Amino acid sequence: MVPGASGDWEVVVGLEVHAQIVSDSKLFSGASAVFGAEPNSHVSLVDAAMPGMLPVPNRECIRQAVRTGLALDAKVNRYSRFDRKNYFYADLPQGYQISQLYHPLVGEGEVEVLLDPADETSAKSIGIERIHVEQDAGKLMHDQHATMSYVDLNRCGVALMEIVSRPDMSSPAEAGAYLRKLRAILRYVGSCDGNMEEGSMRADVNVSVRKPGAELGTRTETKNVNSVRFVMAVIEHEARRQVGVLEGGGEVIQETRLYDPDKNVTRTLRSKEDAHDYRYFPDPDLLPLELDEAFIDECRASLPELPDAKRKRYEGLGIPPYNASVLTAEVESARWFDALLESGVEPKAAANWVASELFGALNRLGKTMATSPVSPAQAAELLSLVGDGTISGSLAKQVFEIMLETGDGAAEIVEKRGLKQTSDTGAIDAAVDQVLAANADKVEQYKGGKQALFGFFVGQVMKAMAGKANPQMVNERLRAKLD
């Protein structure tokens, strides 16, 4: 809801996500689809629209799109067809884009999002209307003096999936959750790397507002938004702008807009009256795609365990829902944690350690799970030392920091630095006596009813023994002497 002078307004949001398909070559040519090459170094005669060059569909691109549709529980259409979308622009050598309008490769599906990772009741299903396959355009570059423009056709012809949602989202938070979940599924499947900074995943954001229960309002479309944060900002800005227009007695114009992240505003690109008539018609150079059951079955069999199934499996191992959601949010985290589980560690303790200690350290160091300086095997060794009582939890933190710095294994660090936990009752009793004698006033306060001081005594004993005392035994010996 967006508050206005005349009461609250509902926000209605739909997203059209353009996801670059992971493939060595482009959709209709053998040119490389790798990002970051020198301008115009990955351009074939087909991409450059040389006369007589005919497109040939890339089977892997079609396979990846079908796998994506299956992962989204969507209908895969046995029959689909390519159309020409005609418009003229400097980065489109053919004068048209090969896309799918009337008969897309994938039909209706859905994405389930958790608005609160710790609460299963916060789940909401966002409908998918269609997924169609199309080729990307090139890229225009303008010099800083605006006297020259250059075109780079490396991206021209790269395969895209356009994933069109239904207008089922009603807040920036819902749209952010949907986009993050969709990105996670694509990365699990391996059909798109989800790198929004490089432009391999970007969203067109459709926003309208209405009074609760009223007909849908006029929508605007903000093009090519390249981060989850910016998508949420666009929705927030557009909703408030539209409410202001309507409450001021104006009308919202159906138009295409662009987002300026520096000023956090959207600006008009073109109005409906100026929009292109794309004059779609079936591409005469491409036969329809007809998929058989064997191909679809092969695509289905190739799918990995997806985020929702993995999260439920983790919860079945006793891992709290919040930690299970955090661990499955990114495919690298889930793979790393699966490798840790394979070593036989206790799942709940391992999940708590990864979610708190490891994630915290990686964030501090500016690293990801893919670049973690500690491997799953090394983490398993550390956790086993805690589990069998060799080291305490506090010592484990010290050992972990040393592992991050040196890359050495936990057992080696503990042995070399003499960090083994001690259960020597004589040494613990001596430390307890020393602490109680040095804090006689606090002992009297404790015996007078100030029970919270017990934690103070535990901390002082652990400090006196350099963190090497068995915490359970420290608790037992302190209680025996105090009580």
C-alpha positions, 0 to 999 in steps of 0.5 A: 500500500502507498498512502495518499491524501485520499487514502491508501492505494494498492500497487500492482507490479509485473516483471519481464526478466531478460536472462542471458542463456549460458551457452558457448555460442550465440542463438543462431550462429557459432560466434562466442557468447563470452562476456568481456572480449574486445569490441566486435571480436565475437561477430559472425557473418550471421550476427552482422546480417551479411546478405545470404546468411541464414540463422540455425538454432542452437540446440543447447540454448533451446535445451537450457530454456526448456530446463528453466521452464521445467524448474519453474513448474511451467508448461513446455510447449511441444510446438513453438515458433520464431517471429521477426520483431521489426524495428530499426536501430544502430545496434540491430544490423538485421533491422529486426530481432528474432523473438517469439510472440504468438507461440512461445517455447514455455507457457504458464508456471509459478515461483513461490517466494518466502517473504519471511525466511523463518516463516513458512506461512509467509509464502506467496506464489507469483505466476509466470505467464510465459518464457520466450527465447530471443536474440539480444541486440548489440551495444551503443557506446557514446564518447564523453564529448557526444561527438561520436557513437560506436557500436559493439556487436559482440552481444548481438545474437546472444540468446536470451530468455524473457521470463514474463511474470503475471502482475501478482506482486504488490510491493517492492519487497515482494518483487525483490523476493521474486527476483532473488528467488528467480535468480537463484533457480536460474543459477541452480539450473545453470541456465543463466549466471544471474550476473546483473552487473554485467547485464546477463540478467535485467528486468523491465518493471511494470507498475500501476496503482489503484484504489483497493478493489478497483480496476487495474490502473494504467501501467508504466514500464521502466526498462533495463533495471540491473539490480534487485535494489534498483528494481525495488527503488523503481517500484517505490518511486513509480508508485508514489509518482503515480499516486501524486499524479492521480491525486493531483487530478492528472492521468497516468500515461502508459509509457516506457521510462528509464531509471536514473540510479544517481537521482533515484528517479524515473524519466520518460523514454517514449509514450504509447503514442510514439511506441513502435509498431513492431509488425511481427510476422513468422520468421521465414528462415526458421522452421517451427520448433517441435519437441519430442517427449524424449528431449523433454524427459532428458531435460527434466532428468538433468535438473539438480535439486532445486532451492525449495526441495533442498531447503525442505531436506535441510529442515528435515535434518533438524536445521532451523527454517531461517538457516535452511533458507539462508543456506539455500539462497545461493547455489554456491552456499548450498553446494559448499554446505552439501560437501560439509554434510557429506563429511558426517558433521552434525547438521544443526551445529554445522548450519549454525556455524556456517550461518554465523561464523563462516558467513560473517568472516567471508563478509568481513574479508569481501569473499564469497563461498566460491572463494572461501579460504576454508574448504568444507573438509577443513570446516568439518575437521574444526567442527569435529574437534569441537564435537569430541571436546578437543577444543571449546567453542571459544577456542574454535573461534581462535582456531578459525581465525588462524585458519583464515590467515594461514590456510592450515588445518584445524588439527595442525593449528591446535597441535602446534599451538597447544590449544587443546581443551583441558579437563584436568580437575586439579587445574580447573579447581585451582583457577576457580579458587583463584578467581573466587578469592580475588572477587570475594565481594562478588561471591557475597553478592552471588550468595545474597541472590545475585545469580547473574554473577555466575556468568562473570565467574565462568568468564574469569575462570576461562580467561585465567585458563586462556580459554582451554578449560572444558566449559562444562567442567568449569560450570560444574566446579564453580557451582560446587564451590559456590553452592 
